[in-house]
Each structure stands twice: as structure tokens, then as C-alpha cells.
């Protein structure tokens, strides 16, 4: 499979054309700049091993959900971290596949054949890529799984993700408390079988054991796409007159828009740290809207790139990194919401731009990747 070289802005623009299975591989040269890049900080002691010569590594990034602003930013954060690597990474190859595990595995094999030293992968499920990951590690490729955990126990596989069980639990606990432990709620889920979605539902069930008065009356899947999520919310508002609250798997601001379109009284909504939803929490409070943003930073891609670079440079790193979500609402985190909102970014943009101590890029380096979302 041939690789075409083009910039990320062109890639994001081209991905908006619909395709059943679209595989696009992009290469980004990582440029070192002492004036803009922050020094790398190891979270573990150096181990004996090879320290990279300048511009010696090629890293592949594999994504399986095209046209999703969160995933766009995830890829951009990985590219930005490579840019901030002081020249350790000479090229980033991006494989975007809008398909199943088999299609993503084919893209990963193309990355392996192109000679990558490491792979940063957002998987479709917990086991679907195990075979191709094993092929990669057998060839000496370092693999970093991001966003959702898989079952591999290989010593050359590292994983970094938000604590998705906590994401589901914390959001539902906020909603249950907001409803004083009683009411009918709708769940707008992500993708059936995706590890993150499964873990979030586990967290929801954990929370609901403490609130037997909360009843789940519908739980449609949204495909983690904002337009279908908005339609799903509209359908639920048309079907049920007794919706007291909504928990979303991050497809949030279009769910709030559905209440407006239906001229329906707002119900409390749990969403993620997406720019549009953060804006709604801030600006619709006076109109009676109450929401909570549970953090799920897209910059986990940058964390994955950082871990990959560190391992390639001979550093000892944790094999599993789990980020603890925060809950931001108007009553308890107003200043945080105000400081995080980004007026110039798209509504789908994840408002956290850095995850310390892992990422080292500047906000300018991240946003220069593309106007994602």
C-alpha cells in the first residue's frame, strides 16, 4: 500500500467525504524547535538502552472512527507531541479507517510494513486487534493502546486511557443526586462492544445500585457521532413525556440542542468536556439548564505518543496508565468551565489541551495541526 504525503488540514477536510471503508495514510514530519517545545520529563527512571539519535523514529497512529472531532483531536495531539520531541521523531504516519477490526488491522499491517518503530492505536474492541498487535511486537515494534483498554499482556504493549468505569459512575452519581435519587433517565451510549462504552455502562450500573429510584427508560446507541446522537435525543423526547435526566457517552451538545428544537423544558444532562457542551453549561444556566461535564480528554493520543517515545529512548514506563475523570458543573466548577471554554474552537473540541506529566507540546502546536471537529 502506497503512502501519500499531505498535511493534516487536508486530511481532515477529505475525511468529511462519506465512504463505507476509507483508509487514508498521512505522514507528518515532526519538527524540533527549542523555542516552542517544552523539555521532556520522564515519569520513571532511565533504563539502560538506546537513546534516540535526532530524527531516528517513525511512529504510526491508527484510528478506527473517521469524522469524529474527538478522534481528530486525539490524532493531532499525537502529532503535536511528536513535534515537541526535540527531533526524536522524524515522521508520523496516520492510518484512518472507518471500518471494523479487520479493516483497522489491514491499516496497521501497512504501517508495520512501512517500517514504524512504534504504534499508537485506538482499538475498536478489547480483542479484535490482538493478532496484528502480536505481529507488531514480534517485529520489535512498541505498541501503545490509547482511549480504551485491551486484553493483551505483552511486555511490549503499553496502554493509556481515561478510567471509563469512573466516567460512567461519576456522571450517573451526579445525575442521580441532581434528581434527588428518583426519576426516569435516558442513556445515549456510544458504540456497542467498544471497551470504553462497556466500561462506562459498568460504571453506570455501579452508581444505580445506590439509587434504586432512578429508572433507565431508554439507552440507544449513537455511534459516538453528534448528529445521530441529536436525532436519538429528539426521538426519545417524542416517545417519552417523562424524561427527567440524560446521561450521554460524550455526545452531549446536540442532545441539549434537541431539547431546544422540541421546545421542551431542559432536563439535567451529563456530557463530556466538549467545547460546545461547556459553553451550554455556562450560557444556558440562566435559562434553567443544568449539566455536568465529565472529563475525557482527547489528548490521550499525545499521552500515547509520549509513552512510545520514552520507551523507544530506553526509559522504563508503566504498562497501564489510567486517568481519573473530573466532574465540572456550574455550581462547583464555574471558574474551571470559564477558563477551559475555547471560543475559537469547534463545539466537538475537547477543551483540555495538555495532560501532565506526559504531554509537552504547547497549545499553539496542538491547534496548528488543524481546525479539528
C-alpha angles and dihedrals in degrees: 000000000000122000120224119206117224137134126268094249090060090046094054091046093051094047091066089073107095119247133164092223116006122180117186124169119198131185123211122188110223109224119204117219123174090197095060108021121087118223115265116251120203118221090203137036120277114263126210107272147095117319111208122257112225112287096001104129134076115196126193124210119202123196129176104193117070123194095026114125093210091056091046089056091045090058092044091053090053090051092046091052089052089051089053093050096097091246097308089124117053098179142013118204116200123203114193115187125176095197148070131304092278092056092047091048090054089054091049091051089054089053091050091050090052089062105254117175094206140014129214107199135185101199129212095224142350098274111014096096099039093106096052091041088055089051090052096049092046087059091051097257116149110229125203118186115204139189097015132031127245133199100252118123098185114140088228093056119088126184135202127177145140112270094260095184088057090046090059095040098047093047094049092045089054091049094046091050091047088054091046090243098300134087150077117281137188122215117211100199130192123229122336111247096013108134093232092051093047092049093048091053089050088055091049091053090049090055095045093057086071094047110047090167092069111092123195105217099175138007111184123175119241101190085235088279120133100217095050088044091055091049091049089054091048090051091051092049089052092048100043130043093184105064108142100173145000131218115194132192088227098298090113122131094056088052089056089046088056090061089053094048091049091047085233124155110260119259122199111274130200114209141148135270092281116147096236093049092047088054091051092051089053101041104033097050092095089052091057101265120140122186141161125214113210109200119245104157117209087210088086082101088065090049089054092050091048092052091047092052093046093051092047088052091055100259123143110241135180112264093220126036119184120188117212113229123231127213118226121190135158095256099051108019107032095133091049092051091048093049094046099048111105111202094191096051130084121264091250093056116118104234099215109086102178136038113198135245092012108052124059107177125111123245088250091056090052098047092042088068091075144304090271125194 
